[in-house]
Amino acid sequence: MEAGKDKHLWKLAKKRVAFRRHLSTYIVINILVWCVWLFTKEQGTLAGGLPWPAWMTFGWGVALAFNYYDAYHGSQDFAVEREYEKLTRKKNP
């Protein structure tokens, strides 16, 4: 990190870049897996009649959703700061 950059913004930027990489990997791998399923459909379903890639897509999609939330909405630094301010106000009314 270069001098003069905001530490919090740098950390947030790194999280967002990591999320975009995760999303790209998710898309590419899912396209590949669904193509494999498409060309080998005869063995293709598991419990519930769903194609086997659906389970992977759903499970990984949930993890991706958490990653998105953390990168774009889940700044813990601000939450800790707000809680500290609240406790300070309670202590010194």
Secondary structure, DSSP 8 states (H G I E B T S, - for coil): --TTS-HHHHHHHHHHHHHHHHHHHHHHHHHHHHHHHHHTGGG-B-GGG-BHHHHHHHHHHHHHHHHHHHHHT--HHHHHHHHHHHHHHHH--
